[in-house]
Amino acid sequence: MSQPLTPAKLSSLATSTLSSILELTRAHQLSLPATQLTITISRNLTTLNTAITALHQQGQHTEALKGLEAQYDRLVNLVSPLGVEAPPRPKQQGRTGRLVDTGNDDEDDLVAVDGEG
């Protein structure tokens, strides 16, 4: 990657990948070979995953990044049944869920919270 991929460029790549996935789905329905589509989709998913991870490491925890993560997860769910391998998104370090006591003695008063840890 010669230039850093911005969230806007990554969103465009995700949209393009979705179009390729739709083509691949149709090819599978018609029992047509689609090796090049599979390679392109796999490469795009790897690029998206790498860029999302890089944005996390740069501390860019924005709504745009959350949207990209959701797009990536949807794309992976679409291609998994088609046999396209996609790298899983790594768990983000530094973010933990924990249970806290709410102080209410009458009920089960532990609630899950998301926090920096």
Rosetta silent file (secondary structure, phi, psi, omega in degrees, C-alpha in Angstrom):
SEQUENCE: MSQPLTPAKLSSLATSTLSSILELTRAHQLSLPATQLTITISRNLTTLNTAITALHQQGQHTEALKGLEAQYDRLVNLVSPLGVEAPPRPKQQGRTGRLVDTGNDDEDDLVAVDGEG
SCORE:     score description
SCORE:     0.000 S_00000001
   1 L     0.000  111.523 -177.763    0.000    0.000    0.000 S_00000001
   2 L   -76.294  -40.663  177.398    1.732    3.126   -1.191 S_00000001
   3 L  -110.849  145.664  178.216   -0.750    5.585    0.344 S_00000001
   4 L   -62.992  141.009  179.301   -2.504    5.023    3.643 S_00000001
   5 L   -85.183  120.975  178.425   -6.035    3.776    3.217 S_00000001
   6 L   -82.089  161.476  175.525   -8.546    6.162    4.720 S_00000001
   7 H   -54.404  -35.862  179.183  -11.861    4.949    6.138 S_00000001
   8 H   -65.182  -43.650  178.138  -13.563    6.355    3.016 S_00000001
   9 H   -66.288  -37.136  178.872  -11.280    4.366    0.696 S_00000001
  10 H   -67.489  -37.503  177.026  -11.765    1.276    2.828 S_00000001
  11 H   -64.021  -40.251  176.939  -15.531    1.691    2.666 S_00000001
  12 H   -63.189  -41.884  177.649  -15.273    1.926   -1.114 S_00000001
  13 H   -62.877  -40.287  178.494  -13.156   -1.246   -1.148 S_00000001
  14 H   -63.999  -40.214  178.670  -15.775   -3.000    1.004 S_00000001
  15 H   -65.207  -43.056  177.208  -18.529   -1.942   -1.414 S_00000001
  16 H   -62.500  -39.422  179.178  -16.523   -3.187   -4.379 S_00000001
  17 H   -65.288  -38.937  177.561  -15.886   -6.446   -2.540 S_00000001
  18 H   -60.140  -42.235  177.160  -19.612   -6.837   -1.913 S_00000001
  19 H   -60.569  -41.483  178.100  -20.240   -6.552   -5.661 S_00000001
  20 H   -65.376  -37.128  178.455  -17.649   -9.257   -6.267 S_00000001
  21 H   -64.941  -40.157  177.323  -19.289  -11.448   -3.625 S_00000001
  22 H   -63.508  -40.402  175.372  -22.633  -11.085   -5.374 S_00000001
  23 H   -62.744  -42.890  179.838  -20.980  -12.108   -8.648 S_00000001
  24 H   -63.783  -41.634  177.629  -19.370  -15.080   -6.919 S_00000001
  25 H   -59.008  -45.546  178.625  -22.707  -16.118   -5.425 S_00000001
  26 H   -63.750  -42.055  178.239  -24.282  -16.045   -8.873 S_00000001
  27 H   -60.557  -41.231  177.660  -21.384  -18.018  -10.355 S_00000001
  28 H   -63.851  -40.325  179.629  -21.833  -20.674   -7.662 S_00000001
  29 H   -62.897  -33.037 -178.868  -25.572  -20.853   -8.393 S_00000001
  30 L   -95.106    4.021 -178.982  -24.797  -21.443  -12.060 S_00000001
  31 L    57.519   40.192  177.819  -21.912  -23.851  -11.282 S_00000001
  32 L   -99.317  148.020  176.391  -19.448  -21.611  -13.106 S_00000001
  33 L   -69.600  143.808 -178.135  -15.760  -21.378  -12.226 S_00000001
  34 L  -145.474   43.531 -176.396  -14.868  -18.198  -10.389 S_00000001
  35 H   -58.773  -45.294 -177.750  -11.257  -18.588   -9.339 S_00000001
  36 H   -64.954  -39.009  177.069  -10.288  -14.983  -10.114 S_00000001
  37 H   -61.779  -43.336  179.865  -13.274  -13.629   -8.165 S_00000001
  38 H   -61.364  -42.921  179.328  -12.313  -15.777   -5.187 S_00000001
  39 H   -64.066  -44.787 -179.466   -8.725  -14.510   -5.317 S_00000001
  40 H   -62.639  -45.849 -179.448   -9.879  -10.876   -5.597 S_00000001
  41 H   -62.513  -45.351 -179.958  -12.332  -11.208   -2.709 S_00000001
  42 H   -61.488  -43.726  179.164   -9.754  -12.901   -0.496 S_00000001
  43 H   -63.347  -44.218  179.801   -7.154  -10.226   -1.289 S_00000001
  44 H   -63.714  -41.844  179.167   -9.643   -7.411   -0.589 S_00000001
  45 H   -64.584  -38.400  176.612  -10.696   -8.958    2.720 S_00000001
  46 H   -63.935  -43.185  177.933   -7.055   -9.286    3.752 S_00000001
  47 H   -61.385  -46.463  178.851   -6.462   -5.627    2.856 S_00000001
  48 H   -60.167  -46.584 -178.692   -9.529   -4.537    4.834 S_00000001
  49 H   -61.995  -44.854  179.823   -8.527   -6.614    7.846 S_00000001
  50 H   -62.873  -42.619 -178.772   -4.954   -5.321    7.818 S_00000001
  51 H   -68.948  -39.205  177.756   -6.105   -1.707    7.500 S_00000001
  52 H   -62.673  -43.640  177.813   -8.699   -2.057   10.276 S_00000001
  53 H   -61.862  -41.946  179.636   -6.035   -3.516   12.547 S_00000001
  54 H   -64.234  -41.210  178.597   -3.654   -0.661   11.655 S_00000001
  55 H   -63.438  -38.385  175.902   -6.315    1.951   12.417 S_00000001
  56 H   -62.509  -44.867 -178.317   -6.884    0.334   15.813 S_00000001
  57 H   -65.116  -26.282  177.286   -3.159    0.369   16.536 S_00000001
  58 L   -83.265   -2.229  178.246   -3.084    4.082   15.662 S_00000001
  59 L    80.487   18.867 -177.936   -5.799    4.675   18.244 S_00000001
  60 L   -90.346   72.997 -178.961   -8.440    5.709   15.727 S_00000001
  61 L   -90.910   74.300 -175.274  -11.471    4.283   17.545 S_00000001
  62 L  -107.075  170.842  174.951  -14.087    6.219   15.574 S_00000001
  63 H   -62.384  -35.987  178.051  -17.615    5.534   14.405 S_00000001
  64 H   -61.476  -40.006  178.989  -16.193    5.124   10.893 S_00000001
  65 H   -67.056  -40.729  176.881  -13.921    2.360   12.161 S_00000001
  66 H   -60.873  -40.109  177.924  -16.837    0.636   13.895 S_00000001
  67 H   -63.810  -41.076  177.659  -18.733    0.804   10.615 S_00000001
  68 H   -63.351  -40.825  178.383  -15.806   -0.711    8.729 S_00000001
  69 H   -61.979  -41.901  179.377  -15.596   -3.524   11.256 S_00000001
  70 H   -65.521  -41.289  177.127  -19.303   -4.226   10.804 S_00000001
  71 H   -61.068  -45.731 -179.453  -18.920   -4.179    7.000 S_00000001
  72 H   -59.401  -46.850 -179.137  -15.978   -6.563    7.232 S_00000001
  73 H   -61.261  -40.606  178.206  -17.891   -8.966    9.471 S_00000001
  74 H   -64.272  -42.583  179.403  -20.876   -8.952    7.084 S_00000001
  75 H   -62.246  -43.670  179.466  -18.627   -9.636    4.104 S_00000001
  76 H   -62.108  -41.279  178.664  -16.944  -12.526    5.880 S_00000001
  77 H   -64.237  -31.879  178.548  -20.336  -13.991    6.779 S_00000001
  78 H   -73.306  -37.123 -174.742  -21.386  -13.795    3.129 S_00000001
  79 H   -90.237  -18.772 -178.847  -18.286  -15.500    1.715 S_00000001
  80 H   -55.428  -46.246  179.224  -17.782  -18.173    4.342 S_00000001
  81 H   -67.602  -15.239 -179.474  -20.445  -20.483    2.856 S_00000001
  82 H   -91.929    0.274  176.806  -18.840  -19.999   -0.566 S_00000001
  83 L    85.354   11.799  177.999  -15.509  -21.375    0.603 S_00000001
  84 L   -87.391  127.102  179.155  -13.586  -18.096    0.531 S_00000001
  85 L   -86.958  136.584  178.553  -11.151  -17.844    3.394 S_00000001
  86 L  -132.303  140.201  178.578  -10.899  -14.547    5.201 S_00000001
  87 L   -67.639  135.950  177.282   -8.587  -13.624    8.038 S_00000001
  88 L   -71.237  147.965  175.926  -10.411  -13.216   11.340 S_00000001
  89 L   -72.154  133.267  178.702  -10.245   -9.813   12.934 S_00000001
  90 L   -69.899  150.798  174.184   -7.935   -9.934   15.934 S_00000001
  91 L   -65.995  135.299 -179.477   -9.344   -9.186   19.352 S_00000001
  92 L   -80.006  126.772 -179.948   -8.489   -5.628   20.234 S_00000001
  93 L   -78.705  152.971  176.908   -6.216   -5.386   23.229 S_00000001
  94 L    92.816  -11.098  178.349   -6.869   -2.872   25.950 S_00000001
  95 E  -113.548  124.441 -178.946  -10.633   -3.222   25.837 S_00000001
  96 E  -132.576  150.788  170.829  -12.169   -5.525   28.393 S_00000001
  97 E   -99.888  145.335  179.408  -15.624   -6.345   29.593 S_00000001
  98 E  -148.666  160.955  177.378  -16.061   -6.726   33.313 S_00000001
  99 E   -99.198  138.228  177.665  -18.790   -7.217   35.881 S_00000001
 100 E  -126.864  148.859  178.767  -19.445   -4.539   38.454 S_00000001
 101 E   -82.792  126.932 -179.282  -21.596   -4.580   41.583 S_00000001
 102 L   -86.574   -7.683  177.664  -24.488   -2.118   41.358 S_00000001
 103 L    86.560    3.573  179.984  -24.999   -2.100   45.103 S_00000001
 104 L   -91.582  108.451 -175.954  -28.538   -3.474   44.945 S_00000001
 105 L   -78.533  -13.305 -176.021  -28.723   -6.238   47.578 S_00000001
 106 L   -82.446  -20.498 -174.072  -32.246   -7.350   46.608 S_00000001
 107 L  -132.041  170.404  171.716  -31.402   -8.640   43.131 S_00000001
 108 L   -67.612  105.061 -166.342  -28.629  -10.226   41.133 S_00000001
 109 L  -110.128   26.054  173.172  -26.824   -6.930   40.769 S_00000001
 110 E   -92.957  129.816  178.950  -23.783   -7.648   38.625 S_00000001
 111 E  -124.573  148.301  178.555  -23.898   -5.899   35.280 S_00000001
 112 E   -83.737  137.785  176.048  -21.519   -6.120   32.349 S_00000001
 113 E  -132.919  154.480  176.899  -19.688   -2.966   31.339 S_00000001
 114 E  -105.865  131.535 -178.498  -17.221   -2.216   28.595 S_00000001
 115 E  -155.144  165.728  175.369  -14.167   -0.294   29.645 S_00000001
 116 E   -74.767  136.644 -178.036  -10.553    0.457   29.037 S_00000001
 117 L  -145.211    0.000    0.000   -8.366   -1.912   30.947 S_00000001
